[in-house]
Amino acid sequence: MKNDSYETSLEQVCRTAPIGLCLFDTELRYRYVNEWLASINGLSAEAHIGRTLREVDSHVSAELESTLRRVLNSGAHVLDGTVEAETPATSNQKRIFQFCCRAVKSDKGAAVGVSCVVQDITERKRVEDELVDANRNLEDRVHARTLELAKSEGEMRHLLESTEVVPWEADAKTWQFTYVGPQAVKLLGYPVDRWYEKNFWRDCIHPEDREFALDYCVRSSQQFEEFDFEYRMVRPDGRVVWVHDVVSVSSIGGIPSTLNGFLIDITERKLAQDAMQAMSGRLIEIQENERSRIARELHDDLSQRLALLAIELERTSQNPPESAKEISLRMQRLLVVASELSTSVHNLSHELHPASLEQLGLIVSVQNYCDTLGEHHDLEIEFVHRDVPDVVAGDVSICLYRIVQESLRNVAKHSGARKAQVALTGNRNTIRLCIADEGVGFEASSIQHSQGLGLVSMRERLRLIGGEMSVESKPSCGTVIDVCVPLSSTIGLDQRST
């Protein structure tokens, strides 16, 4: 491909890209901006040049300026920045934009500017939030790269080829690439020359996605000026890469002639989504198992004891004792049965939601649970605490209490230990919970997805409050569960029940 054709392709890709590309100098003045980003800001691309970010859009400048300054001063890359704001093009409607930044350096290594890639992810974010609300940060991530650029085609090429986004151009009829950026080698592992071969794109699409991708590309290029879609591609070693393909269509006489776009590697995001979906399914399974346990306890224990109490009451009604002494003895027996039933109902209610957490606090609630469980299972439980804050947020309290509850139940049912220790301590930065026993232990590495030990639900509870958990155990050496929760996550959390 001749150099002028190559430069023209680069200019066309950059100018018509359906994502934002821009370059700032050290004073955060625009040196370059493409048409997409210029339209978002409500000005022409030419009107941006020489103006500062604050002069162009004061709504986002406060959030972005400190980030851009940090990139300039430290040379560190920002890969997952997001900003939510109204822009002149989206007045009265907040939009979410992803941005990634990279410091542009001179030959001597000095920072001379910042380059950015920006994408409007509002609709995608809305859909992904509905699927996995806890994974917002993964869905908000945008690729940010920074390089010095002027208006020349050579500097635009530098901007495009320095990002991990693969710019490309292809014939709309044959889908044969006429240009791809060098990042393509890292994406799929094929040399750039291979990308120019006939049917290369088609042959590298995963067989299960090929029919969909080809059909969608044909239909969309005939109907829309720009579109995007996701599919899988296959590397030479057989590994699968998920890509987000952003495409713009150039037409001649209403007939598509050239496709320009960007390939973005979203494999990590897809793997995270799959992991979250698997986790959600596992948590639902755990919840259903717990419901089944409660139903069995109600049916096999409480309902039968209530039935026996009803029979005894009916027998007393039909055949009342003749003497006052017999009446007193029978009433005492009935009172004992009713009292035991009341205690059982109270314990079951306490397992479902410990009201003492709100009334008495975390320390007293854990102490009471240790005493009750130890007495019921003939288990000696030592509870110690030190420097725990007087007020602990509701979400953190219930999380730590549930972990104590689940862990000690495991000790009683599975460990064979006669003693256990529970320690709850605090310092300036964290609250730490440690539960240890000297029971039979297990191979910790072999129970990552255990059906019975509840580690999945413990880790998920901790994830929601920013905590971490480690499990140390070996056969015949007991088990230690160590939990750490950042102290900052105990402030301002909703007091939700579980």
FENWO-V748373 format. One record per pair of residues at least 12 apart in sequence whose C-alpha atoms are under 10 Angstrom apart, sorted by the first residue. I is the first residue (numbers start at 1). J is the second residue. Records with the same first field share a line. If there is no record, write none. Layout:
# FENWO-V748373
I=J  J
This chain:
# FENWO-V748373
1=178  179
4=153
5=178  179
6=153  157  178  179  180
7=152  153  154  156  157
8=153
9=153  157  168  169  170  178  179  180  260
10=153  154  156  157  158  160  161  167  168  169  179  180  181  260
11=34  151  152  153  154  156  157
12=153  169  250  260
13=156  157  160  167  168  169  179  247  248  259  260  261  262
14=33  34  35  36  153  156  157  159  160  167  260  261  262
15=33  34  35  36  156
16=34  35  36  226  247  248  249  250  260  261
17=34  35  36  37  167  226  246  247  248  249  260  261  262
18=34  35  36  37  118  119  120  225  226  227  228  246  247  248  260  261  262
19=34  35  36  37  98  117  118  119  120  246  247  261  262
20=33  34  35  36  37  38  39  40  97  98  99  116  117  118  119  120
21=33  34  35  36  37  38  99  115  116  117  118  119  144  145  146  156  159  160
22=34  35  37  38  45  48  101  114  115  116  117  118  145  146  147  148  149  150  156  159
23=49  101  102  103  104  113  114  115  116  117  145  146  147  148  149  150  151  156  159
24=49  50  51  52  53  68  103  104  112  113  114  115  116  146  147  148  149  150
25=50  52  72  103  104  111  112  113  114  115  147  148  149  150
26=68  69  72  73  103  104  111  112  113  114
27=50  51  52  53  69  72  112  113  114
28=50  51  52  53  54  65  68  69  72  113  114
29=48  49  50  51  52  53  54  55  56  113  114
30=45  46  47  48  49  50  51  52  53  56  113  114  115  150
31=46  48  49  50  51  52  113  114  115  148  149  150  151
32=45  46  48  49  50  115  148  149  150  151  152  155  156
33=45  46  47  48  49  115  116  149  150  151
34=46  48
36=118  119
37=117  118  119  120
38=56  89
39=87  88  89
40=57  86  87  88  89  90  120
41=56  57  86  87  88  89  90
42=56  57  87  88  89  90
43=56  88  89
52=65
53=65
56=87  88
57=85  86  87  88
58=87
59=84  85  86  87  88
60=83  84  85  86  87
63=82  83  84  85
64=81  82  83  99
67=81  101
68=100  101  102  103  113  114  115  116  146
69=103  113  114
70=103
71=101  102  103  104  111  113  114  115  146
72=101  102  103  104  105  110  111  112  113  114  146
73=103  110  111
74=103  111
75=101  102  103  104  105  109  110  111  114  146
76=101  102  103
77=100  101  102  103  114  143  144  145  146
78=99  100  101  102  103  116  142  143  144  145  146
79=98  99  100  101  102  117  141  142  143  144  145
80=98  99  100  101  137  138  139  140  141  142  143  144
81=97  98  99  100  101  118  137  140  141  142  143  144
82=96  97  98  99  100  118  119  120  121  137  140  141  142
83=95  96  97  98  99  120  140
84=96  97  98  120  122
85=97
94=122
95=120  121  122  123
96=119  120  121  122  123  124  125  126  140
97=118  119  120  121  122  125  140  141  142
98=116  117  118  119  120  121  122  139  140  141  142  143  144
99=116  117  118  119  120  140  141  142  143  144  145
100=115  116  117  118  119  141  142  143  144  145  146  163
101=114  115  116  117  118  142  143  144  145  146  147  163
102=114  115  116  117  143  144  145  146  147  148  159  162  163
103=115  116  144  145  146  147  148
104=145  146  147  148  149  159  162
105=146  147  148
106=147  148
111=146  147  148
112=147  148  149
113=146  147  148  149
114=144  145  146  147  148  149
115=144  145  146  147  148  149  159  162  163
116=143  144  145  146  147  159  163
117=142  143  144  145  146  159  160  163  165
118=142  143  144  145
119=142  143
120=142
121=139  140  141  142
122=140
124=139  140
125=137  138  139  140
126=139
127=139
128=140  273
131=273  276  277
132=273  276  277  280
134=276  463  464
135=269  272  273  276
138=268  269  270  272  273
139=266  269  270  272  273
141=269
142=264
143=163  164  165  264  265
144=163  164  165
145=159  160  162  163  164  165
146=158  159  160  162  163
147=159  160  161  162  163
157=181
160=181  182  183  262
161=180  181  182  183  184
162=181  182  183
163=181  182  183
164=181  182  183  184  186  187  262  263  264  265
165=181  182  183  184  187  244  245  261  262  263  264  265
166=180  181  182  183  184  185  186  187  245  261  262  263  264  265
167=179  180  181  182  183  184  245  246  247  260  261  262  263  264
168=180  181  182  184  247  259  260  261  262  263
169=181  247  248  258  259  260  261  262
170=196  201  257  258  259  260  261
171=256  257  258  259  260
172=217  218  221  222  249  250  251  255  256  257  258  259  260
173=218  255  256  257  258  259
174=198  199  257  258
175=198  199  200  201  202  214  217  218  258  259
176=195  196  197  198  199  200  201  202  259
177=194  195  196  197  198  199  200  201  258  259  260
178=195  196  197  258  259  260
179=192  195  196  260
180=192  193  195  196  260  261  262  263
181=262  263
183=263
184=263
187=233  235  241  242  243  263  264  265
188=204  233  234  235  236  237  239  240  241  265
189=234  235  236  237
190=235  236
201=214  233
202=214  233
203=233  234
204=232  233  234  235  236  240
205=231  232  233  234  235  240  241  242
206=231  232  233  234  235  238  240  241  242
207=232  233  234
208=231  232
209=230  231  232  233
210=231  232  233
212=231
213=229  230  231  232
216=228  229
217=229  247
218=256
220=247  249
221=247  248  249  250  251  255  256  257  258  259
222=249  251  254  255  256
223=249  254  256
224=247  248  249  250  256
225=247  248  249  250  251  256  259
226=246  247  248  249  250  259  260  261
227=245  246  247  248  249  261
228=244  245  246  247  248  261  262  263
229=243  244  245  246  247
230=242  243  244  245  246  263  264  265  266
231=243  244  245  266
232=244  265  266  267
240=267
241=265  266  267  268  270
242=263  264  265  266  267  268  269  270  271
243=262  263  264  265  266  267  270
244=262  263  264  265  266  267
245=261  262  263  264  265  266
246=260  261  262  263  264
247=259  260  261  262  263
248=260  261  262
249=261
279=456  457  460
280=457  460
282=449  451  456  457
283=454  456  457  460
284=457
285=451
286=451  452  454  456  457
287=457
289=451  452
290=352
294=348  351  352
297=344  348
298=344  345  348
301=341  344
302=340  341  342  344  345
303=341
305=337  338  340  341
306=337  338  341
308=337
309=333  334  335  337  338  341
310=334
312=330  333  334
313=330  331  334
316=330  331
347=369  372
350=369
351=369  402  405
352=402  497  498
353=398  402  497  498
354=366  369  398  401  402  497  498
355=497
356=368
357=392  394  397  398  401
358=393  394  397  398  495
361=390  391  392  394  397
362=388  389  390  391  392  393  394  396  397  398  400  401  424
363=383  384  385  386  388  389  390  397  401  424
365=397  401
366=383  397  400  401  402  404  405  422  424
367=381  382  383  384  385  422
368=383
369=381  401  404  405  408
370=382  383  404  405  408  420  421  422
371=383
373=405  408  409  412
374=408  412  418  419  420
376=412
377=409  412  413  418
378=412  418  419
379=408  411  412  416  417  418  419  420
380=417  418  419  420  421
381=408  418  419  420  421  422  435  436  437
382=419  420  421  422  423  435  436
383=420  421  422  423  424  435
384=421  422  423  424  425
385=422  423  424  425  426  432  433
386=423  424  425  426  427  431
387=424  425  426  427  428  431
388=424  425  426  427  428  430  431  432
389=425  426  427  428  431  487  490
391=490  491
392=431  487  489  490  491  492  493
393=487  489  490  491  492  493  494  495  496
394=490  491  492  493  494  495  496  497
395=461  462  464  465  489  490  491  492  493  494  495  496  497  498
396=431  461  462  464  465  466  467  485  486  487  489  490  491  493  494  495  496
397=490  495
398=461  495  496  497  498
399=458  459  460  461  462  464  465  467  485  498
400=424  431  432  433  458  461  462  483  484  485
401=433
402=457  458  461  498
403=433  434  435  454  455  457  458  459  461  462  481  483
404=422  423  433  434  435  458  481
406=453  454  455  457  458
407=422  435  436  437  453  454  455  458  479  480  481
408=420  421  422  435  436  437
409=453
410=452  453  454
411=435  436  437  438  439  440  441  453  478  479
412=437  439
414=439  440  441  442  452  453
415=437  438  439  440  441  442  476  478  479
416=437  438  439  440  441  478
417=437  438  439  440  441  478
418=437  438  439
419=436  437  438  439
420=435  436  437  438  439  478  479  480
421=434  435  436  437  438  480
422=434  435  436  437  480  481
423=435  436  482
424=483
425=484
426=484  485  486  487
427=486  487
428=486  487  488
429=484  485  486  487  488  489
430=467  483  484  485  486  487  488  489  490
431=467  483  484  485  486  487  488  489  490
432=467  468  469  482  483  484  485  486  487
433=469  481  482  483  484  485
434=469  470  480  481  482  483  484
435=471  479  480  481  482  483
436=472  473  478  479  480  481  482
437=473  477  478  479  480  481
438=473  476  477  478  479  480
439=473  474  475  476  477  478  479
440=473  474  475  476  477  478  479
441=472  473  474  475  476  477  478  479  480
442=472  473  474  475  476  477  478  479
443=472  473  474  475  476  479
444=470  471  472  473  474  475  479
445=471  472  473  474
455=469  471  481
458=483
459=483
462=483  484  485
463=485
464=489
465=485  486  488  489  490  493
466=484  485  486  487  488  489  490
467=483  484  485  486  487  489
468=482  483  484  485  486
469=481  482  483  484  485
470=482  483  484
471=483
